[in-house]
């Protein structure tokens, strides 16, 4: 190889390097590459119903105890069983009435005897009055006749009262329903001798049940009588009811209060004693909502990502409130005209560039419900 002077070698290297530098100076700066393709959604303002969720038990609206009024009589027939629907006045059971019929017949005979005696005493009193006016009877004899007449009238009234009492006792041998409803318990057994006051049946009056919801002391003042309630029984049946009453006191142990909710009489598969969950409506208010997928929770705080005109995302810290379906309320930190990343926010960071594909427009219902 030909030996060249050092100064010539340096000149040659410099000449070769100049085109490379010139080429680098002519390159345009590369555009930022999108890190993720996202869809955006517009926050929606909807009317949401404030609701309180509660748990409780289904119970009979009113339960009547049907017992025996007659004493020491044997049950001869039982006409109903648990679950039967009855009307007011229906005969549920009959008691043996032979002895009472005999006592009634005896009382009626005593009444007839007293009536006859009273008629005789009245006739004697009338004659005494006539004879006394003619001077044949003294005042003392007249007084005795009048006293006998009054005494006979009293015996008639006493005998008539005994007859009425025996009639009442005879009617008590038929145990009747005090109201329409459903038989919830039965203790009556054919052949058993019952005493006065012995419980024979239990009756759910009018077949109505109620939901007794337990709410905290802080929620009592927000619940109004007549507020609509939706109840889901353990059987899965949904029932619509209304608040009838809020308990006037709070349980000292649990610090909860009972809310009594009237339910329709035709309760289907719902039964007294079942556990049930429900929601008590408190009223409506407007809420700014976003899809639940738009809210990202990090370090115990909630965030949403908004997309600017330069396709860069901004991380916003927000406060969330009620939820309904697939939407959540944002109470602060977000403007109504923002473009929110509908999903995929968990993979983004503040300042990332994204490629936006707008999601289909969502039409909000005019009124929705939300849990609080």
C-alpha positions in Angstrom: 0.0 0.0 0.0 1.1 3.5 -0.8 2.3 5.4 2.2 0.6 8.8 2.6 1.5 11.6 4.8 -0.4 12.0 8.0 -1.9 15.3 7.0 -3.4 13.8 3.9 -5.0 11.0 5.9 -6.6 13.5 8.3 -8.0 15.5 5.3 -9.4 12.4 3.7 -11.2 11.4 7.0 -12.7 14.8 7.4 -14.1 14.8 3.8 -15.8 11.4 4.4 -17.5 12.6 7.6 -19.0 15.8 6.3 -21.8 14.0 4.2 -22.9 12.0 7.2 -23.3 15.1 9.4 -25.3 16.8 6.6 -27.6 13.8 6.3 -28.3 13.8 10.0 -29.1 17.5 10.0 -31.8 17.0 7.2 -33.8 14.3 9.2 -37.2 15.6 10.5 -38.1 14.8 14.2 -40.1 11.6 14.5 -43.8 11.9 15.7 -44.7 10.4 19.1 -46.1 6.9 18.6 -49.6 6.2 20.2 -49.2 3.9 23.2 -52.8 2.6 23.2 -56.0 2.7 21.2 -58.9 3.8 23.4 -62.5 4.7 23.1 -63.9 7.9 24.7 -67.2 8.7 26.3 -69.0 11.9 27.3 -70.1 12.2 30.9 -73.9 12.0 31.1 -76.3 13.9 33.5 -79.1 11.7 34.6 -81.8 11.8 37.2 -81.1 9.2 39.8 -83.2 8.1 42.7 -81.5 8.1 46.1 -82.0 4.7 47.7 -81.0 3.0 51.0 -80.2 -0.7 50.9 -81.3 -2.7 53.9 -81.8 -6.2 55.2 -84.6 -7.6 57.3 -87.2 -10.3 57.7 -90.7 -10.9 56.3 -93.3 -11.1 59.0 -97.1 -11.3 59.3 -98.7 -7.9 59.1 -101.0 -8.9 62.0 -101.4 -12.4 63.4 -104.6 -13.4 65.2 -104.7 -16.2 67.8 -107.9 -18.2 67.6 -108.7 -20.0 70.9 -111.5 -21.9 72.5 -114.0 -19.9 74.6 -115.9 -22.9 76.0 -114.3 -24.8 78.8 -113.9 -28.6 79.1 -115.3 -29.6 75.7 -114.0 -32.1 73.3 -113.1 -31.2 69.7 -115.2 -33.2 67.3 -114.2 -31.8 63.9 -111.3 -29.7 62.5 -112.2 -28.2 59.1 -109.0 -26.3 58.1 -105.3 -26.9 58.0 -102.1 -24.8 57.7 -102.1 -22.7 54.6 -105.8 -22.7 54.0 -107.4 -19.3 53.2 -110.5 -18.5 55.2 -113.1 -15.8 55.3 -114.4 -13.9 58.3 -116.9 -16.1 60.2 -115.9 -19.4 58.6 -116.1 -22.4 61.0 -112.6 -23.7 61.8 -113.5 -26.4 64.3 -116.5 -27.7 66.2 -116.7 -28.8 69.9 -119.0 -31.3 71.4 -122.3 -29.6 72.2 -124.6 -32.3 73.7 -124.3 -31.1 77.3 -124.8 -27.5 76.4 -127.9 -28.3 74.4 -129.3 -30.1 77.5 -128.5 -27.1 79.7 -130.1 -24.8 77.2 -133.3 -26.9 77.2 -133.3 -26.8 81.0 -132.9 -23.0 81.0 -135.7 -22.6 78.5 -138.0 -24.7 80.7 -137.1 -22.6 83.7 -137.9 -19.5 81.7 -141.3 -20.9 80.7 -142.0 -21.7 84.4 -141.0 -18.2 85.5 -143.1 -16.7 82.8 -146.2 -18.7 83.9 -145.6 -17.7 87.5 -145.2 -14.0 86.5 -148.5 -14.2 84.6 -150.2 -15.6 87.7 -148.6 -13.0 89.9 -149.8 -10.2 87.6 -153.3 -11.5 87.7 -153.3 -11.7 91.5 -151.9 -8.1 91.6 -154.7 -6.9 89.3 -157.4 -8.5 91.5 -155.8 -7.0 94.6 -155.9 -3.6 93.1 -159.6 -4.0 92.2 -160.5 -5.4 95.7 -158.6 -2.7 97.5 -160.5 -0.1 95.6 -163.7 -1.7 96.8 -162.5 -1.9 100.4 -162.1 -5.6 100.6 -158.2 -5.6 100.6 -156.0 -3.7 103.0 -153.0 -1.7 102.0 -150.8 -4.4 103.4 -152.4 -7.2 101.4 -152.1 -5.0 98.2 -148.4 -4.4 98.9 -147.8 -8.2 99.2 -149.5 -8.8 95.9 -147.5 -6.1 94.2 -144.3 -7.4 95.6 -145.1 -10.9 94.4 -145.7 -9.5 90.9 -142.4 -7.6 90.9 -140.5 -10.7 92.1 -142.0 -12.9 89.4 -141.0 -10.4 86.8 -137.4 -10.5 88.1 -137.4 -14.3 88.0 -138.5 -14.1 84.3 -135.6 -11.7 83.5 -133.1 -14.0 85.3 -134.4 -17.1 83.5 -134.2 -15.2 80.2 -130.6 -14.2 80.9 -129.7 -17.9 81.6 -131.2 -18.9 78.3 -129.1 -16.2 76.5 -126.0 -17.4 78.3 -126.6 -21.0 77.3 -127.2 -19.8 73.7 -123.9 -18.0 73.8 -122.1 -21.1 75.1 -123.7 -23.2 72.4 -122.4 -20.9 69.7 -119.0 -21.1 71.2 -118.9 -24.7 70.3 -118.2 -23.5 66.7 -114.7 -21.9 66.5 -115.0 -19.2 63.8 -112.4 -17.1 62.0 -112.3 -13.6 63.4 -111.1 -12.2 60.1 -110.2 -13.2 56.5 -106.7 -14.5 56.1 -104.4 -17.6 56.0 -104.0 -20.2 58.7 -100.4 -20.1 59.7 -100.5 -22.6 62.6 -102.8 -25.3 64.0 -102.8 -26.9 67.4 -106.4 -28.3 67.3 -106.7 -32.1 67.3 -109.9 -34.1 67.0 -110.7 -35.8 70.3 -108.7 -33.5 72.6 -110.5 -31.7 75.4 -109.7 -28.0 75.5 -110.0 -25.4 78.2 -111.1 -21.8 77.8 -108.4 -19.7 76.2 -106.5 -22.7 74.7 -104.9 -21.7 71.4 -106.2 -23.7 68.5 -105.1 -21.7 65.4 -103.0 -18.8 64.3 -104.3 -16.6 61.4 -102.4 -14.1 59.3 -105.0 -11.4 59.0 -106.0 -10.7 55.4 -103.1 -12.8 54.2 -100.8 -9.7 54.4 -97.2 -9.8 55.2 -94.7 -6.9 55.8 -91.0 -6.4 55.5 -89.2 -5.3 58.7 -86.1 -3.6 57.5 -83.2 -2.7 59.8 -81.6 0.7 59.1 -79.0 2.7 61.0 -79.8 5.5 63.3 -78.3 8.0 60.8 -80.7 6.9 58.1 -84.0 7.1 60.1 -84.5 10.9 59.5 -84.3 10.5 55.7 -87.0 7.9 55.4 -90.5 9.1 54.8 -93.8 7.3 55.4 -95.2 6.3 52.0 -91.8 6.0 50.3 -91.7 3.3 47.6 -89.7 0.2 48.4 -88.5 -2.8 46.3 -88.0 -6.0 48.3 -86.3 -9.2 47.1 -87.3 -12.2 49.1 -85.0 -15.2 49.7 -87.2 -17.1 47.2 -86.2 -14.6 44.5 -89.5 -12.9 44.2 -89.6 -9.1 43.8 -92.2 -7.2 45.7 -93.2 -3.6 45.6 -94.3 -2.0 48.8 -94.5 1.3 50.8 -93.2 2.4 54.1 -96.0 2.2 56.6 -94.1 3.3 59.8 -90.6 4.0 61.1 -90.1 2.6 64.6 -90.1 5.3 67.3 -87.1 3.8 69.0 -83.6 2.4 68.2 -82.4 -0.9 69.5 -79.9 -0.2 72.3 -77.7 -3.2 71.3 -77.5 -2.9 67.5 -78.2 0.8 67.2 -80.5 0.0 64.4 -84.2 0.8 63.9 -87.0 -1.1 62.2 -88.8 0.3 59.2 -92.2 -1.4 58.6 -93.0 -1.8 54.9 -96.5 -2.9 53.7 -96.4 -5.5 50.9 -99.3 -6.7 48.7 -101.5 -9.5 50.0 -100.8 -11.8 47.0 -97.2 -12.5 47.9 -96.6 -15.6 45.7 -93.6 -17.5 46.9 -92.7 -15.0 49.6 -93.5 -16.3 53.1 -93.5 -14.9 56.6 -90.2 -15.6 58.3 -88.1 -15.4 55.1 -85.0 -13.2 55.0 -85.2 -10.4 52.4 -83.2 -7.5 51.0 -84.6 -4.3 49.8 -84.1 -0.7 48.7 -86.0 2.2 50.1 -86.4 5.2 47.8 -85.5 8.6 49.2 -86.0 11.0 46.2 -84.4 12.0 43.0 -81.4 14.2 42.1 -79.3 14.9 39.1 -75.9 13.1 38.8 -72.9 13.4 36.5 -72.1 9.8 35.5 -69.4 8.0 33.6 -69.0 4.3 32.8 -67.6 2.2 35.6 -64.8 1.1 33.4 -63.6 4.7 33.1 -62.8 4.9 36.8 -59.3 3.6 37.8 -58.5 3.1 41.5 -54.9 3.5 42.5 -53.5 3.7 46.0 -57.0 4.1 47.4 -58.0 7.0 45.2 -60.2 7.2 42.1 -59.0 8.6 38.8 -60.3 9.1 35.3 -58.3 9.9 32.1 -59.4 12.6 29.7 -58.2 13.1 26.1 -57.1 16.5 24.9 -57.1 17.9 21.4 -53.4 16.8 21.0 -54.5 13.1 21.7 -52.6 13.2 25.0 -54.3 11.9 28.2 -54.5 13.7 31.5 -55.0 11.9 34.8 -57.7 13.5 37.0 -58.4 12.7 40.6 -62.2 12.5 41.2 -64.7 11.7 43.9 -67.2 9.0 43.2 -70.7 8.6 44.6 -73.7 6.4 43.8 -73.7 3.5 41.4 -76.4 2.1 39.1 -75.9 -0.6 36.6 -72.7 0.0 34.6 -72.4 3.7 35.5 -71.0 5.6 38.5 -71.5 9.1 39.7 -68.6 11.6 39.8 -69.3 14.2 42.4 -66.2 16.3 41.9 -63.0 16.7 39.8 -64.6 16.3 36.3 -66.1 18.7 33.9 -69.3 17.8 32.0 -67.7 18.5 28.5 -64.6 16.3 29.0 -63.7 13.4 26.8 -63.2 10.5 29.1 -61.3 7.3 28.3 -64.1 4.7 28.6 -61.8 1.7 29.1 -58.2 0.8 29.3 -57.2 3.6 31.7 -55.4 1.1 33.9 -52.7 0.8 31.2 -52.2 4.6 30.8 -50.1 7.2 32.5 -50.4 11.0 32.6 -49.2 12.5 29.3 -49.4 9.3 27.2 -50.4 9.7 23.5 -53.4 7.6 22.4 -55.3 6.9 19.3 -59.0 7.6 19.8 -61.9 5.6 18.5 -65.1 7.2 19.6 -67.6 4.8 21.2 -71.3 4.7 20.1 -73.4 7.3 21.8 -75.1 6.2 25.0 -78.7 7.3 25.6 -79.5 7.6 29.3 -82.8 6.7 30.7 -84.8 9.8 31.9 -84.8 8.4 35.4 -82.6 5.8 36.9 -82.1 4.5 40.4 -78.9 4.4 42.4 -77.7 2.9 45.6 -76.2 5.1 48.2 
